[in-house]
């Protein structure tokens, strides 16, 4: 799913897959921008949290411990794109993105917060380990009815194949 929101000079573009949401930011007047804070809401679970990153301002965190991460509200994303790889399939998410400026120890919002909403895709097939399994069916030109019949037959067999190690989810 793709979604685009534009408010007060800040544009946010989101592309959602099954296990990832990619965000792109565009700021009409980037002068003074130190980065972006991203607040994610999982509407399915009712959970809201700031996304986290590993890059810090040296004046605020001079020697971050290896592997540590920080809220993007205190240590904003210093990039115009970001990937959220902590999402789950078939969920509704919204991302409130703010461009931050000021001083690293006293950040202020530069542009109106922009909210973009997405829904992650479903995993149609999964193997015994829970990893997704992909199936692509190809048919002859003009033989769409036959292709849909085969797809229906395959879907029914996978759904009824209990114990085979492959499960199908209908959407």
C-alpha positions in Angstrom: 0.0 0.0 0.0 1.2 3.5 -0.8 0.2 6.7 1.0 1.1 10.3 0.7 0.5 13.3 3.0 1.5 16.9 2.7 1.0 19.5 5.4 2.7 22.9 5.8 5.8 22.2 3.7 6.4 18.7 4.9 5.6 15.8 2.6 5.7 12.2 3.8 5.4 9.2 1.4 4.9 5.7 2.8 5.1 2.3 1.1 3.9 -0.7 3.1 4.8 -4.3 2.5 4.2 -7.3 4.7 7.0 -6.8 7.2 8.3 -3.3 6.4 7.1 0.3 5.9 9.4 2.6 4.0 9.1 6.3 4.6 10.3 9.2 2.5 10.4 12.8 3.6 10.5 16.1 1.7 10.8 19.5 3.3 10.1 22.6 1.2 12.4 24.7 3.4 15.1 22.4 4.8 17.3 25.2 6.2 17.8 24.6 10.0 16.4 21.1 9.9 18.4 18.7 12.1 16.3 15.6 11.4 12.9 14.0 11.7 11.0 12.6 14.7 8.6 9.7 13.8 5.8 8.7 16.2 4.2 5.4 15.1 0.7 4.2 16.1 -0.3 0.6 15.6 -4.1 1.0 15.5 -4.7 -2.8 15.5 -2.9 -3.2 18.9 -3.6 0.3 20.2 0.2 1.0 20.8 2.0 4.3 20.1 5.7 4.7 20.3 8.5 6.8 18.9 10.6 5.0 16.3 14.2 4.5 17.3 17.5 5.1 15.6 21.2 4.7 16.4 22.6 8.0 15.1 23.1 10.7 17.8 24.3 14.3 18.1 27.9 14.1 19.6 27.2 17.2 21.7 24.3 15.4 23.4 25.6 11.8 23.5 29.4 12.0 23.0 30.1 8.3 23.2 27.0 6.1 22.6 27.5 2.5 23.7 27.7 0.1 20.7 24.3 -1.2 19.6 22.3 1.4 21.7 19.3 3.1 20.2 17.5 6.3 20.9 14.0 7.8 20.5 13.7 9.9 17.3 12.1 12.6 19.4 15.4 13.2 21.2 17.8 12.0 18.5 16.0 12.6 15.2 16.6 10.7 12.0 19.2 12.5 10.0 18.1 11.3 6.7 15.2 11.9 4.2 14.2 8.2 4.1 13.7 5.6 6.8 12.5 2.0 7.0 10.4 0.6 9.8 11.1 -3.1 9.9 9.3 -3.8 13.2 5.8 -4.0 11.7 3.5 -7.0 11.4 1.3 -8.2 8.6 -2.4 -7.1 8.2 -2.2 -4.1 10.6 -3.2 -0.5 10.4 -0.4 2.0 11.2 0.0 5.7 11.1 3.2 7.7 11.3 3.3 11.3 12.6 6.4 12.9 11.2 7.9 16.2 12.5 10.9 18.1 11.1 13.0 19.2 14.0 15.4 22.2 14.3 16.9 24.4 17.0 19.8 23.1 19.0 20.6 19.4 19.4 19.9 19.6 23.2 16.7 21.8 22.7 14.9 20.6 19.6 11.9 22.4 18.3 9.3 21.5 15.6 10.1 23.3 12.3 7.1 22.2 10.2 3.6 21.2 10.9 3.5 17.5 11.9 2.3 15.4 9.0 0.5 12.1 9.5 0.4 9.3 6.9 -1.6 6.1 7.4 -1.0 2.6 5.8 -2.1 -1.0 6.1 0.5 -3.7 5.9 -0.1 -6.6 3.5 -1.1 -10.1 4.6 1.1 -13.2 4.3 -1.0 -15.5 2.2 1.1 -18.6 2.6 3.5 -19.6 5.4 5.7 -22.7 5.9 6.2 -24.7 9.0 8.7 -22.2 10.3 6.3 -19.3 9.9 8.2 -17.7 7.0 6.2 -16.6 4.0 5.9 -18.8 0.9 5.3 -17.2 -2.4 3.3 -18.7 -5.3 3.0 -17.2 -8.8 0.6 -18.6 -11.4 1.0 -17.8 -15.0 -1.5 -18.5 -17.7 -1.9 -18.2 -21.5 -3.1 -14.9 -23.0 -6.8 -14.8 -23.1 -7.2 -17.8 -20.7 -7.9 -15.9 -17.5 -10.9 -18.0 -16.5 -8.8 -21.2 -16.5 -6.0 -19.4 -14.5 -8.6 -18.3 -11.9 -9.9 -21.9 -11.7 -6.4 -23.2 -11.1 -5.8 -20.6 -8.4 -9.1 -21.5 -6.7 -8.2 -25.2 -6.8 -4.7 -24.5 -5.4 -6.1 -22.3 -2.7 -8.6 -24.9 -1.6 -5.9 -27.6 -1.5 -3.5 -25.5 0.5 -6.2 -24.5 3.0 -7.3 -28.1 3.5 -3.8 -29.6 3.7 -3.5 -29.7 7.5 -0.2 -31.2 8.7 1.6 -30.5 5.4 3.7 -27.7 6.9 2.1 -25.1 4.6 -0.9 -23.0 5.6 -2.9 -20.5 3.6 -4.6 -17.4 4.8 -7.7 -16.1 3.0 -8.0 -12.3 2.7 
